[in-house]
Amino acid sequence: MPKQIFNANDFKKLLEKAKECRVMRIGDKAKLKLRTSKMLYVFITSKGEANELLKSSKVEVKEIN
């Protein structure tokens, strides 16, 4: 089961350890899924905040429709 993250700072910390980030944009929200070696994490946020978080990432980002 994936764990949901509720804080952007926690997401940034996990982003450094992640292998991949999948982005699902639905309406005015974005669901970011981080895959680490042990766990899948989910962070739901606005599209604007998602774009800002992903600008600084060095991880492969995949868009899911």
N, C-alpha and C positions, 0 to 999 in steps of 0.2 A: 504494500500500500504506500502511495506517495504521502509525503508530509507537506502540509501547507505552511508557508511562511507569511507572516503578517507585517514584517518590518523591512523596509528597503535596505537598511544597513546590514541586516542579516543576509539578505540576498546578495549584496556586494561581496561579503566575505565568502559565501559559498561559490560565487561566480569564479573566484580565483582557483578553486579546486575542481571545477566542473570540466567534463570532457566535451559537453555539447549543450546548447541552449536552443529549445524549440519555442517559437512564438506563434500564438494563435490569436488573431485579432477578430473580436466579435463585437459589433456595434461600436460603442465608445470605450470599451474595455479591452485589455490585452492580458492573455494568460501566458506567463513565462514558465517553461518547464526546464529545470536544470537536472542534467544527468551527471551524477558523480559515480565513482567506482562502486559505492555501496548503496546509494539511495537515489530516489527521484524526488525532487522538491518542486512545488508549485507556488507561484506568486501571482496574484491577480491584482492588476493596477490599471490606471488610465493609460491611454495610448501615448500621451506626451511624456509621462514619467518612464514608460517602457523604453521609448526611443532614447532618452537621456541615459538610462542605465546600460543600454546596449552599445552606446557610442564608446564607452570606456572599456568594453570587454575585449579580451584577446581570444575568446572561445569561438568555435564555429557556431554560427547562428543559422538555423533553418526555419523558414516560414512555412507554416501549415495552414491550409485553407479549410 
